[in-house]
C-alpha cells in the first residue's frame, strides 16, 4: 500500500503537465484567436477639408469693378447723348454752319453778314449775262420782276442776267435771314412797321417809296442809320431776328 501511494503520486505529478498543457491550450487558442483578429482602428479625427471662402464674382457681386453690368449701378456706358463724347448730331453749332440761317452760300447770315456800308461797297452794280453771274455766284433767284444774287447775307439785283426781268423797286442790297427771299423779308418788315404805326400801305413785299419812307422814319426815331433800306440793324431792332 505504501508503494502504491507513491506510485499514484508520481502518476498524478507526471500527468499534471499534460493537464496544465490541455488547460493552457484553450487559453492559447483564445489568445491566438484574439491576436489574429484585426485590431479595430482607433477613431482618428480626419482633418476636415478647409472650406475656401467664396470669391466675389465681378459679374454679380462686386460693384467696384467696371465689368459688373448686372448689379453694378456705378458702371454705365456713355449715352448717345452724352456731352463728353465730343460729339452731338442734332444740336451742334460747332461745325461753323447754322442750317436755320444759312442761305446756301456756306455762311451763317446772322454771324457773317456785312454791315450795310460794306454791303454797298460789295454791290456789283454791273451788267453781265447769266453765264457770268452763274460763274461768280452760287445763288441767283427770280423774285417778282427781277433776278437777285446772294452774297454775305444780302440780296442784290443781278443786272443783265435776263433783260426781260429787270424791274427792281429798290436798286440796292436787301438784308436777309432764315433763308428768306427778298420779298419775304420786306413783307415781315412792312408788317412790323405797320404794327408800330410807321407804315400804312399795302403788304406787298415791294421796297417802294412808301416803305422806304417808313423805314427812314423808324430808323431816325430809334437812332439807327437812316438808310431807308432793309439792313441788319433795322431788322434786329424790329425784333425779327
Secondary structure, DSSP 4 states (H G I P E B T S, - for coil): -HHHHHHHHHHHHHHHHHHHHHHHHHHHHHHHHHHHSPPPPP---PPPPPPPPPPPPTTTT-TTSTT--SS-TT--PPPTT-GGGS--TTT--TTS--GGGB-SSSSBHHHHPPPHHHHHHH-------HHHHHHH-S-EEEETTEEEEEETTEEEE-TTS-TT-B--S--S-EE--TT--HHHHHHHHHHHHHHTTS--S---S---HHHHHHHHHHHHHTT----SS--HHHHHHTT--
